[in-house]
Structures are given as structure tokens and as C-alpha cells.
Amino acid sequence: VPPSARAAPGPARGFPSAPCRERSMLLPLLLRRARPRAGLRWQHRVAVEVANEPILEFKPGSPERQALQKALDDLKDKTEEIPCVVGGEEVWTADVQYQVSPFKHSHKVAKYCYADKDLLNKAINAALAARKEWDLRPVQDRAQIFFKAADMLSGPKRAEILAKTMIGQAKTVIQAEIDAAAELIDFFRFNAKYAVELEQEQPLSVSPSTNSMVYRGLEGFVAAVSPFNFTAIGGNLAGAPALMVSIRALGMLYLPVVLGCS
């Protein structure tokens, strides 16, 4: 704007004539009293309340310590069978392997098999076919599955997943409690919370126009290969894409078995 066209200095619009210092003191008050423009429509959001999972102490004689000791005793010298699961069907290939306990190599904690190329392609096709129905499921319904999984880990399945993490990854009780229980539960709950709230985020609309945005999952599939030493990361790598309608190929030990699903 050329200098000749500029407005002469004067009080800011909407503020009383006062020194700058006084106007700066009035600004917070005016902002608190500000109202949306006429015709401006805001989207109402429903907040999902979650909290961080408490970390248990496992003091002598405590219920959680007794439950964990029983779970450890139940797993003594036990071998868990973990087949490939394709379209809800358990499949074993000829390439069978065993995972041993890091601190007791004579204990085979899990029997599993490597998938071959044909089985991988079959799994991808089955996942893509299942995606069509999963994508139509409301995000609230998808979130409820993960809230339920978190509740199971927090309650009846806590001792079991802790024991399997301790034996399979050579972790202490507090290391397992922080990882396999508290962190994984928080992943499931907070991911579900943010997914529900994200879909409620919509553009502003000014009458008579209505602006809206449709959230869609990623096309294709996500290959989630879990690390050997973190139960929580393995659950999150597979769970987050599934929650957001991305079909995943999952390689993770124990979690499906603990939750009773695949």
C-alpha cells in the first residue's frame, strides 16, 4: 500500500482510545468476552476420557504378586503353539521353528513356523478382502474393540502377559509391568481415544455452506514386524494401523494368544 493511501495512526478498531499499555491490559478481557461471528457453526465434539494405567508394585503378599507367581508356575517348561493365521484359519508350514527362553535355552517357550511366499500372498489377499467390511465399521465400534482389549490386559490377562514377557524376553517384573501391561494398555486406550476424537474434527462452516471431511483408511496393507524385546511396541505397531482401517500383516509373539484372538 503506498504511503499516501495508508490510514492515519489512531486507536485500534474495537478498542477505546487509550495508551497502548492500557489497551494491552484490556485485551485479555475483551478476548474472554468475544463471541463467534453470526452464522459461524462449530462442530460439537464428544471427549473420550482415559487415564494412564497405574503401575503395580508387586509387594510381598499382594494380590498381583500372587497372580503373577501362579502364571509363572503355569508356564514352567510349557511350549506355546503359534501358527500362521490367514483369514481366521490356522496354518502350519513345513518350516517349523522354536523360540527359547533367553535365560534357559532348554525351555522352548514357543513353537511357530515361517510363512512362505504363497502363504504371504494368500494372507495379503484375505486382508484386503476383509478391509472392505472393516472400513465400513464406525470408528466408535473399532475403538471399543481396543478399549475392551485394554480392559482385559488391565484385569484378567495381566498376570499372563507379564509372565510370558518375563520368560520370553528375560525381563524383571517391573520391566514387564511397565512394558507389557502399562504401556500396551495406554497404547490401546489412547490410540482409541484419539481415533474417535480425530474423526470428529471437521472444518468450520458458515451458513449457508456446510464443509465436511470424510476420513478414509490407507489403501493396501501395512506390514507390522514387532521387535523381539518389547511387547507394547509389537502391539502398537499392529494395533494402530488396524484401528485406522489399515490391514496389517502381523509378526508378533504371544499377544494374540494372550488376548484370545488373532
C-alpha positions in Angstrom: 0.0 0.0 0.0 1.5 3.4 -0.9 2.2 5.8 2.0 -0.5 8.2 0.7 -3.2 5.5 0.9 -2.4 4.4 4.4 -4.8 5.4 7.2 -3.6 7.9 9.7 -2.5 6.5 13.1 -5.3 6.2 15.6 -6.9 4.0 18.1 -7.1 0.3 17.1 -10.6 -0.7 15.9 -12.7 -2.1 18.6 -10.6 -0.6 21.4 -11.2 2.5 23.4 -9.0 5.5 23.0 -6.2 4.8 25.5 -2.5 4.4 25.7 -1.0 1.2 24.2 -0.2 -0.1 27.7 -3.8 0.2 28.8 -5.1 -1.4 25.6 -2.8 -4.4 26.2 -4.2 -4.8 29.7 -7.8 -4.8 28.2 -7.0 -7.3 25.5 -7.4 -10.5 27.6 -10.7 -9.2 29.0 -12.0 -8.4 25.5 -10.9 -11.8 24.2 -12.8 -13.6 27.0 -15.9 -11.7 26.1 -15.5 -12.3 22.4 -18.3 -14.2 20.7 -18.2 -16.2 17.4 -19.4 -14.3 14.3 -23.1 -14.7 13.4 -23.6 -17.7 11.2 -20.4 -19.4 12.3 -21.1 -23.1 13.2 -18.7 -25.1 15.4 -18.6 -28.9 15.4 -19.6 -30.4 18.8 -17.1 -32.9 20.0 -17.5 -35.8 22.4 -14.5 -36.2 24.6 -13.3 -39.7 25.5 -11.9 -39.8 29.0 -8.9 -42.1 29.6 -6.1 -42.2 32.1 -2.7 -43.7 32.3 -2.6 -47.3 33.6 -1.3 -47.4 37.2 2.0 -49.4 37.6 1.5 -52.1 40.3 4.2 -52.6 42.9 4.1 -56.4 43.4 4.9 -56.2 47.1 5.1 -59.5 49.0 1.7 -60.8 49.8 -0.1 -58.5 47.3 -2.8 -60.0 45.0 -0.9 -59.0 41.9 2.3 -60.8 43.1 0.4 -64.0 43.9 -1.4 -63.9 40.5 1.9 -63.4 38.7 3.6 -66.3 40.6 0.8 -68.6 39.6 1.1 -67.5 36.0 4.9 -68.2 36.0 4.3 -71.6 37.5 1.8 -72.4 34.8 4.2 -71.6 32.1 7.1 -73.6 33.5 8.5 -75.8 30.7 5.4 -75.1 28.6 5.6 -74.6 24.8 3.1 -72.3 23.2 2.0 -73.2 19.7 1.7 -70.1 17.4 0.6 -70.9 13.9 0.2 -68.5 11.0 -3.4 -67.3 10.9 -4.9 -66.5 7.4 -8.5 -65.4 7.1 -9.3 -66.9 10.5 -7.7 -70.3 9.6 -4.7 -71.7 11.5 -1.9 -72.7 9.0 1.3 -74.6 9.6 4.1 -74.7 7.1 6.9 -77.2 6.9 9.4 -74.6 8.2 8.8 -75.0 11.9 11.0 -73.1 14.4 11.3 -72.7 18.2 11.9 -69.7 20.4 13.8 -70.5 23.5 13.9 -68.6 26.8 17.0 -66.2 26.8 18.0 -67.4 30.3 17.1 -71.1 29.9 17.8 -72.4 26.5 16.4 -75.8 27.3 12.9 -74.2 27.6 11.2 -73.9 24.3 8.7 -71.1 25.0 7.1 -71.1 21.6 6.7 -73.2 18.5 6.0 -71.3 15.3 6.5 -71.5 11.6 7.8 -69.3 8.8 5.3 -68.3 6.1 6.3 -69.0 2.5 5.7 -66.8 -0.5 2.4 -68.4 -1.4 1.0 -68.1 2.2 2.1 -64.4 2.4 0.2 -63.7 -0.9 -2.8 -65.6 0.4 -2.7 -63.5 3.7 -2.5 -60.2 1.8 -5.5 -61.1 -0.4 -7.5 -62.2 2.7 -6.6 -59.0 4.5 -7.6 -56.8 1.5 -10.9 -58.6 1.3 -11.6 -58.1 5.0 -10.8 -54.5 4.7 -14.0 -53.7 2.8 -16.2 -54.6 5.7 -13.8 -53.2 8.4 -13.7 -49.9 6.6 -17.5 -49.5 6.9 -17.4 -50.1 10.6 -17.8 -46.8 12.6 -14.7 -45.6 14.3 -16.5 -45.8 17.7 -17.1 -49.6 17.1 -13.4 -50.1 16.2 -12.3 -48.1 19.2 -14.5 -50.3 21.5 -12.5 -53.4 20.5 -9.3 -51.8 21.7 -10.9 -50.4 24.8 -12.0 -54.0 25.6 -8.5 -55.4 24.9 -7.0 -52.8 27.2 -9.5 -53.8 30.0 -8.6 -57.5 29.5 -4.9 -56.7 29.8 -5.5 -54.5 32.8 -7.5 -57.2 34.6 -7.8 -60.9 33.9 -4.9 -61.2 31.4 -2.4 -59.0 33.2 -0.5 -61.7 35.0 -0.4 -64.0 32.0 1.1 -61.4 29.6 3.6 -60.3 32.3 4.7 -63.9 32.8 5.1 -64.6 29.1 7.1 -61.3 28.7 9.4 -62.2 31.6 10.0 -65.8 30.3 10.2 -64.9 26.6 12.2 -61.7 26.9 14.1 -62.2 30.2 12.6 -59.1 31.8 12.2 -58.4 35.5 8.7 -58.0 36.9 8.9 -54.2 36.9 10.3 -54.1 33.4 7.5 -56.4 32.2 4.9 -54.3 34.2 6.0 -51.1 32.5 6.2 -52.6 29.0 3.6 -55.4 28.6 1.0 -54.0 30.9 1.0 -50.3 31.5 2.5 -49.1 28.2 0.5 -51.5 26.0 -2.7 -50.7 27.8 -2.0 -47.0 27.3 -1.3 -47.5 23.6 -4.7 -49.2 23.1 -6.7 -46.7 25.2 -5.1 -43.5 24.0 -5.0 -44.6 20.4 -8.7 -45.4 20.5 -9.4 -42.1 22.2 -7.5 -40.1 19.6 -9.1 -42.0 16.7 -12.6 -41.2 17.9 -11.7 -37.5 18.5 -9.8 -37.2 15.2 -12.9 -38.2 13.2 -14.9 -35.5 14.9 -12.5 -32.8 13.7 -14.4 -31.1 10.9 -13.8 -27.8 9.1 -15.8 -24.7 10.1 -19.0 -24.0 8.3 -20.6 -20.6 7.6 -24.2 -20.6 6.6 -25.5 -21.4 4.1 -22.4 -23.6 3.2 -21.5 -26.8 5.0 -17.9 -28.0 5.0 -17.2 -31.6 5.9 -14.3 -34.1 5.6 -14.5 -37.9 5.3 -11.7 -39.9 6.9 -10.6 -42.9 4.9 -8.1 -45.7 5.8 -5.0 -46.3 3.8 -5.3 -48.4 0.7 -3.3 -51.6 0.6 -1.8 -53.1 3.8 0.8 -52.4 6.4 3.4 -55.0 7.3 4.0 -54.7 11.1 7.1 -56.6 12.2 7.4 -56.5 16.0 10.7 -56.2 17.9 11.8 -59.2 19.9 12.1 -57.3 23.2 9.1 -55.0 23.5 5.5 -56.4 23.9 4.0 -53.0 23.9 5.7 -51.8 20.7 4.6 -55.1 19.0 1.0 -54.4 20.0 1.1 -50.8 18.9 2.8 -51.5 15.5 -0.1 -53.8 14.6 -2.9 -52.2 16.5 -2.6 -48.6 15.4 -2.9 -49.3 11.6 -5.8 -51.7 12.2 -7.6 -49.1 14.3 -7.3 -46.6 11.4 -8.5 -49.2 8.8 -5.1 -50.3 7.5 -5.0 -54.1 7.2 -1.7 -55.4 8.6 0.5 -58.4 8.3 1.5 -59.1 11.8 4.5 -60.9 13.2 4.3 -60.8 17.0 4.8 -63.5 19.6 2.2 -64.2 22.4 -0.1 -61.2 22.3 -2.8 -62.8 20.0 -2.6 -65.9 22.3 -3.0 -63.9 25.5 -6.0 -61.9 24.2 -7.6 -65.0 22.8 -7.8 -63.6 19.3 -5.7 -63.3 16.2 
